[in-house]
Amino acid sequence: MSRLLSSLRDLTLTQKDINKSIELAEAYGAILWAVDKGVYDDPELEILLTNRCMALVHENDVVAPSKDCIHLISEPYLIGGHTRLMEQLATMHSEKPDLLITRQSDDAAIERTRVFFNECTVLQFRTPLQKVTEIIECLKAYERVVLHIHPDDMTTVIACNILKGMTNAKIFFVNHADHVFTYGSSVADVYFEISTFGQQRDKKKNISGVKSFLGIPLSTRLVKKAHRLPAKGDALYFFSAASPFKFKPVKNYDSRPTIHRVLSEFKNATFWIVGANPYTNIWWWPLKLRYRRRFQILSSVPYESYLKLLDGADFYVDSYPTPGGTAFAEQLVSGRRCVGLRAPIQGYSPADNLKSKNIDDLMMSILQCDNDPAVIESVYAVNGYEAVKSRYLACLYDDVLCPNEMERYVAWTGDVAAYEQTGKITSAIPPEVIAKLISFDKGFLLSVLHELSTVQQVKMVFKLALLRIKSLTGKDVGSDKA
């Protein structure tokens, strides 16, 4: 662990004010969430802070839980797969469960999510200790609590640990962000797996509960479609879409050689990427300069335009080195031809079996292989809505623990250390987190900058300046995700 993280953890434990301790713990978790330092959980810190809070939380009359199930999410989003997974699980109950949202959230996201639940409660913005108390009050009437928390949500973990000492509530943890650090190892009675990568990552955690495989359900209906195998002279259209960081080269994992090979051998092909930033993601510039109009990068497009671009694609190419979860499988069952490289982060769907070990194999698959019906069948066995529903409800209501189904279909070839950083930090840390640390001690600024790479130092100073301007003017000056 770096000197910055060690000192931050120590400061968390030595603060006399428990509210400051929890805030620092969440800053510590947020940094580890953003930066892979080989630390993936911290149940000891969870227990230490829980014990401190127990002496301060006043227990009201506790009665036996009378309600069935409530889901708890830190913050819902309009885009991305994490909120969608929670919504899908909510539809699997025979009756709509309730929902608790614990952090300040976008109104539109709340309204969208609300329709999947019976009652929806949004916590007011309070001190961490007050939030702990309020979370307990909201949850104590329920027999089952399903967590969908952000990796840094120490407040909820503390509340649920205290709750377990007060009632017989059972805590289920859906580990959405299974490839990064997360709090929750001490509190979950059942720790749901959603991938083989998460299973491998969990070997470096100290999880107190039992584990059960869940999987990510597909929301797409099967479209059966046969494709004509192309020739090298065809005007082929390749399409990929993901967040910028999923395309960012790391260590020896890099999608640019693949794109170069495709465009150099298929002289009439075009390759589109949606989601990357053509201005700040400088690693794309050499390819863009070389292939110009044949290589297109769009940071964002209206949804209707996105669908139009997608519908016209001859091949859907999964993002690399970080794949798009089940996005690849969704495109497969939608009837599109899918190709890609087997990524270091893997094991979210048997659709991985359509991916190639190297660029030569990928080029061969473009010319010679159509989507394999057996792979599609295995995708539904693992990620089909009914398959996930069966595992989910059996675990919630019958205490059935399910083995990781992915192991039956796809051999593990991933690399759990792909993003681990042993030297200077090269990934982006949210500037709001650093601003919070500076508010505790201005010395943290120098400590943070000392551990960042030169590029990240410049970006951090710039982003902190923007935050400062925003706080002074009260206006949104924008942000840049690296």
C-alpha positions in Angstrom: 0.0 0.0 0.0 1.3 3.5 -0.8 2.3 6.0 1.8 -0.7 8.2 0.9 -3.2 5.4 1.4 -1.5 4.2 4.6 -1.5 7.7 6.1 -5.2 8.2 5.0 -6.2 4.9 6.6 -4.4 5.8 9.8 -6.0 9.2 9.9 -9.4 7.5 9.5 -8.8 5.5 12.6 -7.3 8.2 14.8 -10.1 10.8 14.2 -12.1 11.4 17.3 -15.1 12.6 15.4 -16.8 9.5 13.9 -18.4 11.6 11.1 -14.9 12.6 10.0 -13.7 9.0 10.3 -16.5 7.8 8.0 -15.9 10.6 5.5 -12.2 9.7 5.4 -13.0 6.0 5.0 -15.2 6.8 2.0 -12.4 8.9 0.5 -9.9 6.1 1.1 -12.4 3.6 -0.6 -12.9 6.0 -3.5 -9.2 6.2 -4.2 -8.8 2.4 -4.1 -11.9 2.1 -6.3 -10.1 4.4 -8.9 -6.6 3.0 -8.5 -5.7 -0.7 -8.4 -3.0 -1.0 -5.7 -3.6 -4.7 -5.0 -6.1 -3.9 -2.2 -9.6 -5.1 -2.9 -11.4 -4.9 0.4 -10.9 -3.9 4.1 -13.3 -5.7 6.4 -11.1 -4.8 9.4 -11.8 -1.1 8.8 -15.5 -1.9 8.4 -15.7 -3.7 11.8 -13.6 -1.1 13.6 -15.8 1.8 12.5 -19.0 -0.3 13.1 -17.9 -0.9 16.7 -17.4 2.9 17.2 -20.8 3.7 15.7 -22.7 1.1 17.8 -22.0 3.0 21.0 -23.4 6.1 19.4 -26.5 4.8 17.7 -29.6 4.8 19.9 -31.7 1.7 19.3 -35.4 2.3 19.2 -37.8 -0.5 19.9 -36.9 -3.4 17.6 -39.6 -5.8 16.5 -39.3 -8.8 14.2 -39.1 -7.9 10.5 -42.6 -7.9 9.0 -41.8 -7.0 5.4 -40.2 -9.2 2.7 -37.4 -7.5 0.8 -35.8 -4.1 0.1 -33.1 -3.2 -2.3 -30.6 -0.5 -1.4 -28.6 1.5 -3.9 -26.1 4.2 -3.2 -27.0 6.2 -6.3 -29.0 5.2 -9.4 -27.9 6.3 -12.9 -29.7 6.8 -16.2 -26.9 5.1 -18.1 -24.6 2.2 -17.4 -25.3 -1.4 -16.5 -25.2 -1.3 -12.7 -28.6 0.3 -12.2 -30.1 -1.8 -15.0 -29.0 -5.0 -13.2 -30.8 -3.8 -10.0 -33.9 -3.0 -12.0 -33.8 -6.4 -13.7 -33.6 -8.2 -10.4 -36.5 -6.2 -9.0 -38.7 -7.5 -11.8 -38.0 -11.1 -10.7 -39.9 -10.8 -7.4 -43.5 -12.0 -7.4 -44.4 -8.6 -5.9 -42.5 -5.4 -6.3 -39.8 -4.9 -3.6 -39.1 -1.6 -1.9 -36.1 0.6 -2.6 -33.8 2.8 -0.5 -31.5 5.4 -2.1 -28.8 6.6 0.3 -27.0 9.3 -1.7 -27.9 12.5 -3.4 -29.0 11.4 -6.9 -30.2 12.8 -10.2 -34.0 13.4 -10.1 -34.5 11.8 -13.5 -32.6 8.7 -12.5 -34.7 8.4 -9.3 -38.0 8.7 -11.3 -36.9 6.1 -13.9 -35.8 3.7 -11.2 -38.9 4.2 -9.0 -41.2 2.4 -11.4 -39.5 -0.9 -10.8 -40.3 -0.8 -7.0 -43.2 -0.5 -4.7 -42.1 2.2 -2.3 -39.0 4.3 -2.9 -37.3 6.2 -0.1 -34.5 8.7 -0.7 -32.3 9.7 2.3 -31.9 13.3 3.1 -28.4 14.8 3.0 -27.2 14.4 6.6 -24.0 13.7 8.6 -22.7 10.1 8.1 -23.8 9.1 11.6 -27.3 10.4 11.1 -27.4 8.5 7.8 -26.4 5.3 9.6 -29.3 5.8 12.0 -31.7 6.6 9.2 -30.6 3.6 7.1 -31.2 1.3 10.1 -34.6 2.8 10.6 -35.5 2.2 7.0 -34.2 -1.4 6.9 -35.2 -2.9 10.2 -38.7 -3.9 9.0 -37.3 -6.2 6.3 -36.3 -9.8 6.4 -34.0 -9.5 3.3 -31.8 -6.6 2.2 -30.2 -6.6 -1.3 -27.3 -4.3 -1.6 -26.2 -2.5 -4.8 -23.8 -0.1 -3.2 -20.9 2.0 -4.6 -17.5 0.5 -3.7 -16.8 3.4 -1.3 -20.1 3.3 0.6 -18.9 2.7 4.1 -21.9 4.4 5.6 -24.3 1.7 4.4 -21.9 -1.1 5.4 -21.8 0.2 8.9 -25.6 0.5 9.1 -26.1 -3.0 7.8 -23.6 -4.4 10.2 -25.4 -2.8 13.1 -28.8 -3.9 11.7 -27.6 -7.5 11.8 -27.0 -7.3 15.5 -30.5 -5.9 16.0 -32.7 -8.1 13.8 -32.4 -11.4 11.9 -32.2 -9.6 8.5 -30.2 -11.4 5.9 -27.9 -9.2 3.7 -27.3 -10.1 0.1 -24.6 -8.2 -1.7 -24.7 -7.9 -5.5 -21.1 -7.1 -6.3 -21.6 -5.0 -9.4 -18.0 -3.6 -9.5 -16.4 -7.0 -9.0 -13.2 -6.0 -10.7 -12.2 -3.2 -8.3 -11.9 -2.5 -4.5 -15.2 -2.5 -2.6 -16.4 -2.3 0.9 -18.9 -5.0 2.0 -16.9 -8.1 2.8 -17.8 -8.0 6.5 -21.5 -7.5 6.1 -22.8 -9.8 3.4 -24.4 -13.1 4.4 -24.5 -13.9 0.7 -22.0 -12.4 -1.7 -23.3 -12.7 -5.3 -20.8 -13.4 -8.1 -21.6 -12.0 -11.6 -18.4 -13.2 -13.4 -15.4 -15.4 -13.4 -13.2 -12.4 -13.1 -15.0 -11.5 -9.9 -14.6 -15.0 -8.6 -10.8 -14.8 -9.2 -10.6 -11.3 -7.7 -12.5 -12.5 -4.6 -9.6 -14.9 -3.8 -7.7 -11.8 -2.6 -10.6 -10.7 -0.3 -11.6 -11.7 3.2 -15.3 -12.3 2.7 -17.1 -13.4 5.8 -20.3 -14.7 4.2 -21.0 -17.4 1.6 -20.8 -16.9 -2.2 -23.4 -17.7 -4.8 -23.3 -17.2 -8.6 -25.9 -14.9 -10.0 -24.9 -13.7 -13.5 -26.0 -10.6 -15.4 -29.4 -11.1 -17.1 -29.9 -10.2 -20.8 -32.8 -8.0 -21.7 -32.6 -8.7 -25.4 -34.8 -11.2 -27.3 -33.1 -13.7 -29.6 -32.9 -12.7 -33.2 -31.7 -15.7 -35.4 -29.8 -14.5 -38.4 -27.4 -16.1 -40.8 -24.6 -13.9 -42.2 -22.7 -14.0 -45.5 -19.0 -14.4 -44.9 -17.2 -11.3 -46.3 -14.4 -10.9 -48.7 -11.4 -8.6 -48.1 -12.5 -6.1 -50.7 -16.0 -5.6 -49.1 -16.9 -2.2 -47.6 -17.3 -3.5 -44.1 -18.4 -1.5 -41.1 -17.0 -2.3 -37.7 -18.5 -0.7 -34.6 -17.6 -0.6 -30.9 -19.0 1.4 -28.0 -17.9 1.9 -24.4 -16.6 4.4 -21.9 -13.2 5.9 -22.7 -11.3 4.0 -19.9 -12.4 0.7 -21.4 -10.3 1.4 -24.5 -7.3 2.9 -22.7 -4.2 0.8 -23.3 -2.7 -0.8 -20.2 0.6 -2.7 -19.9 0.7 -5.0 -23.0 -3.1 -4.9 -23.6 -3.9 -2.5 -26.5 -6.7 -2.5 -29.1 -4.9 -0.2 -31.5 -2.9 -3.0 -33.3 -6.2 -4.8 -33.9 -7.8 -1.8 -35.4 -4.8 -1.1 -37.5 -4.7 -4.6 -38.8 -8.4 -4.5 -39.7 -8.2 -1.2 -41.6 -4.9 -2.2 -43.3 -6.2 -5.5 -44.6 -9.8 -4.5 -45.3 -9.0 -1.5 -47.6 -12.6 -0.5 -47.9 -13.6 -0.9 -44.2 -14.5 1.7 -41.7 -14.2 1.4 -37.9 -16.4 3.5 -35.6 -15.9 3.9 -31.8 -18.6 5.6 -29.8 -17.8 6.7 -26.2 -14.1 7.6 -26.5 -13.0 11.2 -26.4 -11.1 12.1 -29.7 -9.6 15.2 -28.1 -8.3 14.0 -24.7 -7.8 10.3 -25.5 -4.5 11.0 -27.2 -3.6 7.3 -27.8 -6.1 7.4 -30.7 -4.4 10.2 -32.6 -1.9 8.2 -34.6 -4.6 5.9 -35.9 -6.9 8.8 -36.7 -4.1 10.6 -38.6 -3.3 7.5 -40.6 -6.8 6.4 -41.5 -8.7 9.7 -41.3 -12.3 9.1 -42.4 -12.1 5.4 -42.2 -11.5 5.6 -38.4 -14.2 7.6 -36.6 -14.4 8.5 -32.9 -17.4 10.0 -31.3 -17.6 10.9 -27.7 -21.4 10.8 -27.6 -24.3 10.7 -29.9 -28.1 11.0 -29.4 -29.6 7.6 -28.6 -31.5 7.5 -32.0 -28.3 8.1 -33.8 -26.5 5.5 -31.8 -29.1 2.9 -32.7 -28.8 3.9 -36.4 -25.0 3.5 -36.3 -25.3 0.2 -34.5 -28.0 -1.2 -36.9 -25.7 -0.5 -39.9 -22.7 -2.4 -38.5 -21.4 -5.6 -40.1 -19.4 -6.4 -37.0 -19.8 -5.5 -33.3 -16.3 -5.4 -31.7 -16.1 -5.6 -27.9 -14.1 -2.9 -26.1 -10.5 -3.9 -25.1 -8.7 -4.3 -22.8 -11.8 -3.8 -20.6 -14.9 -5.5 -22.1 -18.4 -4.1 -21.9 -19.8 -6.6 -19.4 -22.7 -8.3 -21.2 -22.9 -5.8 -24.1 -21.1 -8.2 -26.3 -23.6 -11.0 -25.5 -26.5 -8.5 -26.0 -25.3 -7.8 -29.6 -24.8 -11.5 -30.2 -28.3 -12.5 -29.4 -29.6 -9.4 -31.3 -28.3 -11.1 -34.5 -25.1 -9.1 -35.1 -21.8 -10.7 -36.0 -19.5 -10.3 -33.0 -15.7 -10.4 -32.9 -13.1 -9.3 -30.4 -10.0 -10.2 -28.5 -10.2 -12.2 -25.2 -9.6 -9.5 -22.6 -7.7 -9.7 -19.3 -11.0 -8.8 -17.6 -13.3 -11.6 -18.7 -15.9 -14.2 -17.7 -19.2 -12.2 -17.8 -20.8 -14.3 -20.5 -20.0 -17.4 -22.6 -20.0 -15.1 -25.6 -16.3 -14.8 -24.7 -15.9 -18.1 -26.7 -16.4 -16.0 -29.9 -13.4 -13.9 -29.0 -9.9 -14.7 -30.3 -6.7 -15.3 -28.5 -4.7 -13.1 -30.9 -5.0 -10.7 -33.8 -4.3 -13.4 -36.4 -7.1 -15.6 -35.1 -9.4 -12.5 -35.0 -8.7 -11.8 -38.7 -9.5 -15.4 -39.6 -12.7 -15.3 -37.6 -13.9 -12.2 -39.6 -13.5 -14.1 -42.9 -14.4 -17.6 -41.9 -16.6 -17.8 -38.9 -20.3 -16.9 -38.3 -21.9 -16.7 -34.8 -21.9 -20.2 -33.3 -25.4 -21.4 -32.3 -23.9 -23.4 -29.5 -22.4 -20.3 -28.0 -25.7 -18.5 -28.1 -27.3 -21.5 -26.3 -24.7 -21.3 -23.6 -25.2 -17.5 -23.3 -28.9 -18.1 -22.4 -27.9 -20.9 -20.0 -25.8 -18.5 -18.0 -27.3 -15.0 -18.7 -30.8 -15.7 -19.8 -33.4 -13.8 -17.8 -35.1 -17.0 -16.5 -31.8 -18.6 -15.7 -30.7 -15.7 -13.6 -34.1 -15.4 -12.0 -34.0 -19.0 -11.0 -30.7 -18.6 -9.2 -31.6 -15.3 -7.6 -34.9 -16.4 -6.1 -33.6 -19.8 -5.0 -30.8 -18.1 -3.1 -33.1 -15.4 -1.6 -35.9 -17.7 -0.5 -34.6 -21.3 -0.3 -31.0 -20.7 0.7 -29.7 -22.4 -2.4 -26.1 -21.5 -3.3 -25.2 -21.8 -7.0 -21.8 -22.6 -8.4 -20.2 -20.3 -11.0 -21.9 -21.4 -14.2 -19.2 -19.7 -16.3 -16.7 -22.3 -15.4 -18.7 -24.9 -17.3 -18.5 -23.0 -20.6 -15.4 -20.8 -20.7 -11.8 -21.6 -19.6 -10.3 -18.9 -17.5 -7.5 -17.1 -19.3 -7.7 -13.7 -17.7 -5.2 -11.5 -15.8 -6.4 -10.2 -12.4 -3.3 -8.0 -12.1 -3.7 -6.3 -15.5 -4.6 -2.9 -13.9 -2.5 -3.2 -10.8 -0.3 -0.1 -10.4 2.9 -0.5 -8.4 4.5 2.8 -9.4 3.1 6.2 -10.1 -0.7 6.4 -10.4 -1.7 6.6 -14.0 -5.5 6.4 -13.6 -7.8 9.3 -12.8 -8.9 9.9 -9.2 -12.1 12.0 -8.9 -11.1 15.5 -8.0 -14.0 15.8 -5.5 -12.3 13.1 -3.4 -9.0 15.0 -3.3 -10.8 18.3 -2.6 -12.4 16.5 0.4 -9.0 15.4 1.7 -7.6 18.9 1.2 -10.4 20.2 3.4 -9.2 18.0 6.2 -5.5 18.8 5.7 -4.0 20.9 2.9 -0.9 18.7 3.1 -2.8 16.0 1.3 -2.5 18.0 -2.0 1.3 17.5 -2.1 1.0 13.9 -1.0 -1.4 13.1 -3.8 0.6 15.0 -6.5 3.7 13.1 -5.4 2.1 9.8 -6.2 0.5 10.8 -9.5 2.2 10.4 -12.9 3.1 13.7 -14.6 0.0 13.6 -16.9 -2.3 12.9 -13.9 -0.6 15.7 -11.9 -1.5 18.2 -14.6 -5.0 16.9 -15.0 -5.6 16.9 -11.2 -4.4 20.5 -10.8 -6.6 21.6 -13.7 -9.7 19.8 -12.3 -9.2 21.1 -8.8 -9.0 24.6 -10.2 -12.3 24.0 -12.1 -13.9 22.8 -8.9 -12.7 25.9 -7.1 -14.1 28.2 -9.7 -17.4 26.3 -9.6 -17.6 26.7 -5.8 -16.9 30.4 -6.1 -19.3 31.1 -8.9 -21.9 28.5 -8.2 -21.8 27.6 -11.9 -21.2 24.2 -13.5 -17.9 24.6 -15.4 -17.9 21.0 -16.8 -15.8 18.0 -16.1 -13.5 15.6 -18.0 -13.4 11.9 -17.3 -10.0 10.5 -18.1 
